[in-house]
Amino acid sequence: MKVLVFAASNSRQSINQQLASYAGSLIPNAELEVLDLNDYEMPIYSIERETEGGIPDEAQRFYAKIGAADAIIVSFAEHNGSYSAAYKNLFDWTSRLDMKVYQNTPMLMMATSPGPGGAQSVLASAVGSAPYFAADVKASLSVPSFFDNFDSETGELTNDEIKQQLEAALKLLH
């Protein structure tokens, strides 16, 4: 099973990247591809830029990666209650290729933050809009208080209840 893993963040120390990568590592015999949104940086979307230069190669590569995956694990960073600008821009450009950005690929949508809210606002937005973009969301999971529930040194969840929820969610991707 080919699993595409990424954080909807361009932070080089992204806690969402840590969480998404950890989740992917729990899938037995999976072929993981971990994306870094920094490899997909483009000008801010505008219809004028699209008309003048077309859709950038980065958006086309991102769309192709999604199409080649058997499952997707994404963990959303929350910036002021919404998507990070880096993710939103990549998503906007990619949606110009095809509104069905996620191509009916089975997905686990996650989010985490340092605080007790666990980035639930952005996660709810992502899950709520998913059907419009052909996302087959099998499960979603918010991890609150990241640094209290995840050991960055070992790269593992330390909260057994959340770990069990994650393992149950991952089983739905098969």
N, C-alpha and C positions, 0 to 999 in steps of 0.2 A: 504494500500500500504506500503510495506516494503522498506525503503529508507536507503541505506548505504551511510554514509557521512564520508569523511576523507580529511585531508590535505596531500599532497605529501611532507611532511616535518617531521622531528623528533624534531623540536624545541618545547620546552615546552611552549613557549610564541608565538606560531605560529599565525601570522595574517591570514594566509591561513586557519588555523583551525577555527579561529573566523568567517571568511567569509563563509566557507562551512557550519558550524553549523547554522549560521544565515539563510542561504539560505534554509537549511532543515526545519528550524522552520516555514517557510512561507508556507509549504505545509499542507493544512488542512487535519486533520485526518490521517496523516502519522505516521507510526511506525518507528521512527528513531533509527538507530544504528550508533553511532559515534565511529569510530576507531581511535586509537592512534598508529602511526607507531612504536613507541617505544616498543609496545607489539609484534612486528614482526622483531625484530633485529636478524640478522644472520651473519655468517661469510661472507666475500666478496666472491661472486660467482667465482668459477673456475671449469673447467671440472674435475680436479683432486679431488677436494672436493666432487663433485657430485658422481664420480666413487667410491671413498672411503667410503662415508657415506650416499649416497642417498640424496634425497631432504628433507630439514628440515621440521619439523611439522609446523613451522610458515608459510611457503609458502603454505602448504596444507590447513591450516586454512584460510588464506587470500583468496585462490581460492574458498573455500567452502562458505565464506561470500559473495563473489561476486555472486556465483551461487544461493544463497538463496534470493538475493535482487530483488525487482521489478524495482528499479531505483537506480542510483548511482550519487552522487554529489561529485566531487573531485576538490580541489583547489590546484594548483601547485605552490610551492615555486620555485623561480628561483635562481640558484646558478651559477654564471659566465655564464649566458645565457642558461643554460640547467637545467635538473632535479637535485634535491638534490641527494646526494649519497645514502641516506637511502632509498628513493623511488626507485631509479634505481636498487639497489641491490635486494630489495623485488620483483620488477617487473621481473628482470632477473631470479631469482630462480623460481618464479611462472610460468614464460613462459616455463620452462623446464617440467612442468606438462602438459601444453597444450598451444600452441601458441595463442589460442583463449582465452586469459586471461579474457577478459571482457564478454565472453559468450553471446554476443548479447543483453546485458542489456542496456536499455535506459539510457543515461548519460547526465549530464550537466558538462562540463569541464570549470573550472574557474581558474583565477590566479590574484594575487595582489602583490604589492610591495610598499614600502614607497615612491618610486620615480614616476615620471610621465609616465614611460614606462609600468607600470602595469604588469610586467612579461610577456609581449606579446611574447617574443622569445620562452620561454618554452611552453607557451600555443599553439603557432603555431606549434611547434614540436609535441606536444601531439595530437592535432587535426589532423595534417597531417599524423601521423603514425597510428591513431586509427583504420582505416579499416583493417590493417594487424593483429590486435589483437582482432577482432570481437567486437569493441566498436560501439555501436549504438548512436553516438553523436547527440543529438537532438538540442543542442545549446552550444555556448561557450561565455564567458564573461570575459573581463579583467577589473579590477578595479584599475585605477591609483591612485597614491598618497593616499594610504590607510588611513593615519591618518587625511587627510583633508576630506575624504568622508565617514568615518566610526567612530562611537562613541563607543570606547571599553568599556566604563562604562555601557552604555545601551545595547550594543551588537547589534547595528542597523546601517544600512546605513543612512547617513544624506543627501546624494545627491539624490534628487527626480528623476532626469533623469536616473541615474544608477539603482535606485530601480525599476523603471518602466521596464527597460530592463531586470532586474533579474526576476521580476514577470512574464513577457512575456515568458522568457526562461523556467521558472518552469512549466508553463502551458503545455509545449510541452512534459513533462515527463509523463503525464497521459495517 
